[in-house]
Each structure stands twice: as structure tokens, then as C-alpha cells.
Amino acid sequence: MTDRIKILRECIDNALPSMPDAFECRCAYVHLFGVAQACALIAMKRGQDAELATMAGMLHDFYAFKHMDPENHGPKGAVFVREVLNELGLTTPEETDMICTAIHNHSDKGGCFDAFTEILIDADVMQHCLYDITMPVAEREKDRFENLSREFGYEFQP
């Protein structure tokens, strides 16, 4: 684990326990760190920067959980995460732009974006779909999840 990832984990660990609802707090940890792991896996498979992808995964819904505000959370989250990253001094301006662009766009499951943003979107879908394999895949995530199933060589039958 790099120092940057460790620092981000500590930042999240310091912020999330203040959430008033224990269930939502558990959901936040499971989702943020689950997407981070999926980001690392997908980035390694695609020959991309796994560290930055992990960071994007950890931060992609941080705004929504910290502020309990899911509405338009991609764009709001990108602004919030830019402030967090600038305050922590963990990333170059180019890395911050990559992470924030991916966060801004991650809710658009039907779009086509740069390779880094695609990692975050696919990781978000992967975590949603694999968290409870007994549940049907959401309609808006089916195409991406089927593509991920082919890419990783497994057949998913909910």
C-alpha cells in the first residue's frame, strides 16, 4: 500500500464514523473500498495506473456519503474531492484532474469516456452487481456488466 492510499484511507476513516446512521456508514465503507478494489483489479487488467484508480474508487462517492446528498453527486463530488486532494497535497494537478473527471462522470453508465474514467464507471458497476449476487442487475448497468463478465472470463447468472 502506498502512502497516498494510506492517507486517503485515514481521511475516510476520520470522516465516515460521524455519519448518524450505522447502516449507512457500513454501506459507505463497503461501497467506497469495494469500488477501490475493483478499480485496482480493472486498472491492472487494462494496463492503467492502479494506484490512481484505487484513489478514484475510494473517493468517488465520498461527497455523497459524507454529506448524505446523493443528488447530482458526481459533479458535486468532483468539486469536493478536488478540495480534499488539494488540501492533502497527494496528487499532481494532472492526477487531480484525472480523478475528478472520472468522479464527475461516473454515474453516466451509458456514456463513453477516457480509459481512466471507464475504469471507475466499470468498477462502480462491478461492485453494485457483485455485492449481492442474488439480486438482478440494474437495467442501466446490464450492458457494462455483461462486457465486464466477458472481459474477466466469467458467466454471471443472477
ZAKOLKOL-861254 format. One line per 5 residues: number of its first residue (from 0); their letters; for each residue x, y, z of C-alpha. Coordinates in steps of 0.1 Angstrom, whole numbers, plus 5000, padded with zeros to 4 digits. Layout:
NUM) a) X Y Z  ... $
This chain:
0) mtdri) 5000 5000 5000  5014 5034 4991  5014 5063 5015  4989 5081 4993  4964 5053 4997 $
5) kilre) 4970 5050 5034  4965 5088 5038  4932 5086 5019  4920 5057 5040  4928 5077 5071 $
10) cidna) 4909 5107 5057  4878 5085 5050  4882 5067 5083  4881 5101 5101  4851 5113 5082 $
15) lpsmp) 4827 5084 5080  4822 5074 5116  4804 5108 5122  4776 5095 5099  4744 5094 5121 $
20) dafec) 4732 5061 5107  4753 5030 5114  4737 5011 5084  4746 5040 5060  4781 5041 5075 $
25) rcayv) 4786 5004 5068  4773 5009 5033  4797 5037 5027  4827 5017 5038  4817 4986 5018 $
30) hlfgv) 4810 5006 4987  4839 5030 4987  4865 5003 4995  4848 4977 4973  4849 5001 4943 $
35) aqaca) 4885 5009 4951  4895 4972 4950  4875 4968 4917  4893 4998 4903  4927 4983 4911 $
40) liamk) 4917 4950 4895  4904 4966 4864  4933 4990 4861  4959 4962 4864  4940 4941 4838 $
45) rgqda) 4939 4971 4814  4975 4983 4820  4965 5015 4837  4976 5032 4869  4962 5010 4896 $
50) elatm) 4972 5034 4924  4953 5064 4909  4924 5042 4900  4922 5029 4936  4923 5065 4949 $
55) agmlh) 4894 5075 4925  4874 5045 4937  4879 5054 4973  4868 5090 4967  4841 5086 4940 $
60) dfyaf) 4811 5087 4964  4829 5103 4994  4809 5135 4990  4775 5117 4988  4782 5097 5019 $
65) khmdp) 4799 5125 5039  4771 5150 5032  4743 5125 5028  4735 5141 4994  4731 5117 4965 $
70) enhgp) 4716 5142 4942  4739 5151 4913  4767 5136 4934  4792 5131 4906  4797 5168 4897 $
75) kgavf) 4794 5179 4934  4818 5151 4944  4843 5162 4918  4844 5197 4933  4846 5183 4969 $
80) vrevl) 4873 5157 4960  4894 5184 4943  4894 5204 4975  4903 5173 4996  4932 5163 4972 $
85) nelgl) 4945 5199 4972  4943 5201 5009  4961 5168 5014  4987 5176 4986  4987 5140 4974 $
90) ttpee) 4984 5144 4937  4998 5165 4909  4974 5188 4891  4972 5163 4862  4963 5134 4886 $
95) tdmic) 4938 5155 4904  4921 5163 4870  4920 5127 4861  4905 5116 4894  4880 5145 4894 $
100) taihn) 4869 5140 4858  4863 5103 4865  4843 5112 4896  4823 5138 4877  4812 5113 4851 $
105) hsdkg) 4810 5080 4870  4772 5080 4872  4768 5080 4834  4768 5043 4828  4758 5046 4792 $
110) gcfda) 4785 5071 4782  4819 5065 4765  4848 5082 4782  4886 5082 4785  4902 5050 4797 $
115) fteil) 4907 5061 4833  4870 5072 4837  4859 5039 4822  4878 5021 4849  4858 5039 4877 $
120) idadv) 4825 5035 4859  4831 4998 4854  4843 4993 4890  4812 5010 4903  4791 4987 4882 $
125) mqhcl) 4811 4957 4893  4807 4965 4930  4769 4971 4926  4764 4938 4908  4787 4916 4929 $
130) yditm) 4777 4930 4963  4746 4908 4963  4747 4882 4935  4711 4871 4943  4698 4904 4931 $
135) pvaer) 4690 4912 4895  4714 4935 4877  4700 4970 4873  4689 4977 4837  4712 5007 4833 $
140) ekdrf) 4742 4986 4843  4734 4954 4823  4755 4962 4792  4785 4972 4812  4783 4942 4835 $
145) enlsr) 4780 4918 4805  4811 4934 4790  4829 4931 4823  4818 4894 4825  4833 4888 4791 $
150) efgye) 4865 4908 4798  4871 4888 4830  4860 4855 4816  4831 4846 4839  4795 4839 4832 $
155) fqp) 4772 4856 4856  4737 4841 4862  4718 4860 4889 $
